[in-house]
Amino acid sequence: ADGDKVILNMLITSLHDILAALVASMRPLRLGDLHRFCGSEAIKGRSSVRSKVLTRRLMSALTLLYSASSRNSGVEPLHKTVTDYLTDTERSGSHYVDVGLGHSILARTSLNVITKSGFLEGNKFVEKEDILADHLLHYSLEFGHIHFSKCISVSSSHPGGVQDVESA
């Protein structure tokens, strides 16, 4: 029974991380990129799903709210009111999704992706074609700074700051 609770909590945490990334993203994320942002080793210290299969299953549970028309297209809300509802604490109650957490997840992963790519190394040149071929690197370079900026603005507008992903 305790093992089931642990697994359920991991799934709930993973689902909230995925929803937070979706509501904070600057453009629709492909399913594979969403997994790389929220799954794998992206968020250290969080009990999250590390399997692409489980990420797909979690997203299939959200098909009434989000969809992707093809494997290579981005995951998008079926209607703008989905995001409006999920990010409104009064309306969504226990289903509330913290946009600040989403920006934190996307900012941290963007920095990790950019660092691992070698883009920040002065002696390594990354070809434009390589950047465009790696959707996650392209997204990280294009929007990572915005997510960092949003983390700072959320942190400064809340007396306790934004909740750290690693301590959440």
C-alpha positions in Angstrom: 0.0 0.0 0.0 2.8 2.4 0.8 4.5 1.6 -2.5 1.3 2.5 -4.3 1.2 5.9 -2.6 4.8 6.6 -3.6 4.1 5.7 -7.2 0.9 7.8 -7.2 2.7 10.8 -5.7 5.4 10.4 -8.4 2.8 10.4 -11.1 1.0 13.4 -9.6 4.3 15.3 -9.3 5.2 14.4 -12.9 1.7 15.4 -14.2 2.0 18.8 -12.4 5.5 19.4 -13.8 4.3 18.6 -17.3 1.2 20.9 -16.9 3.4 23.6 -15.4 5.8 23.4 -18.4 2.9 23.4 -20.9 1.3 26.5 -19.4 4.6 28.4 -19.1 6.0 27.4 -22.5 6.5 30.2 -25.1 5.4 27.9 -27.9 3.9 24.4 -28.2 6.5 21.8 -27.1 6.8 18.5 -28.9 6.1 15.4 -26.7 9.7 14.3 -26.8 10.9 17.7 -25.9 8.3 17.9 -23.1 9.7 14.7 -21.7 13.3 16.1 -21.9 12.1 19.2 -20.1 10.2 17.4 -17.4 11.3 13.8 -17.4 14.6 12.0 -17.7 17.2 13.6 -15.4 15.9 17.1 -16.0 14.7 17.9 -12.5 17.0 16.7 -9.8 15.5 16.1 -6.4 12.0 15.7 -7.8 10.2 12.3 -7.8 9.2 12.4 -11.4 8.6 9.9 -14.2 11.7 9.1 -16.0 10.2 7.0 -18.8 9.1 8.3 -22.2 6.3 5.7 -22.2 4.9 7.0 -18.9 5.2 10.6 -20.2 3.2 9.6 -23.2 0.6 7.9 -21.0 0.3 11.0 -18.8 -0.2 13.1 -21.9 -2.8 10.6 -23.2 -4.7 11.1 -19.9 -4.9 14.8 -20.8 -6.3 14.4 -24.3 -9.5 16.2 -23.3 -7.4 19.3 -22.5 -4.3 19.1 -24.7 -3.6 17.6 -28.1 -0.9 17.3 -30.8 -2.0 16.8 -34.3 1.0 14.7 -35.2 4.1 13.1 -33.6 6.2 16.1 -34.6 3.8 18.9 -33.7 3.6 20.7 -30.5 1.3 19.8 -27.6 -1.3 22.6 -27.3 -4.4 23.3 -25.2 -7.6 22.6 -27.1 -8.8 26.1 -26.1 -7.2 29.1 -24.3 -9.7 28.7 -21.4 -7.8 25.4 -20.4 -4.8 27.4 -19.5 -6.9 30.2 -17.9 -8.7 27.7 -15.8 -5.6 25.7 -14.7 -3.7 28.9 -13.7 -6.6 30.4 -11.7 -6.3 29.3 -8.0 -9.9 30.1 -7.2 -11.4 28.3 -10.2 -9.1 25.3 -10.4 -8.7 24.6 -6.7 -6.7 21.4 -6.2 -6.1 21.3 -10.0 -4.1 24.6 -9.9 -1.0 24.7 -12.0 1.8 27.1 -10.9 3.2 29.0 -13.9 6.2 30.0 -11.8 7.1 26.4 -11.4 6.8 25.9 -15.1 9.1 28.8 -15.8 11.5 27.4 -13.2 11.5 24.0 -14.9 12.0 25.5 -18.4 14.7 27.9 -17.2 16.7 25.2 -15.4 16.4 22.7 -18.3 17.2 25.4 -20.9 20.4 26.2 -19.0 21.3 22.5 -18.7 20.6 21.9 -22.5 22.6 25.0 -23.5 25.5 24.0 -21.3 25.6 20.4 -22.5 25.5 21.5 -26.1 28.8 23.3 -25.7 27.2 26.6 -27.0 28.6 28.5 -24.0 32.2 27.3 -24.6 34.3 30.0 -26.2 36.3 27.6 -28.3 33.4 25.5 -29.7 31.3 26.7 -32.6 27.8 25.2 -32.9 26.4 25.2 -36.4 23.0 26.9 -37.0 21.8 23.6 -38.6 22.7 21.7 -35.4 20.7 24.2 -33.4 17.7 24.0 -35.6 17.9 20.2 -35.7 17.8 20.0 -31.9 14.3 21.4 -31.1 15.1 21.5 -27.4 18.4 23.4 -27.9 16.6 25.8 -30.3 13.8 26.4 -27.8 16.3 26.9 -25.0 18.3 29.5 -26.9 15.3 31.3 -28.1 13.2 31.3 -24.9 15.4 30.3 -22.0 16.2 33.9 -21.0 12.5 34.7 -20.9 11.9 31.9 -18.4 14.8 33.1 -16.3 13.3 36.6 -16.4 9.8 35.3 -15.4 11.4 33.4 -12.5 12.9 36.7 -11.3 9.7 38.7 -11.7 7.6 36.0 -9.9 10.2 35.8 -7.1 10.2 39.5 -6.6 6.4 39.7 -6.5 6.1 37.0 -3.8 7.4 37.8 -0.3 8.6 34.2 0.1 10.1 34.0 -3.4 9.3 31.3 -6.0 9.4 27.8 -4.7 12.6 26.1 -5.8 12.1 23.1 -8.0 14.6 21.1 -6.1 12.9 21.7 -2.7 9.4 21.4 -3.9 
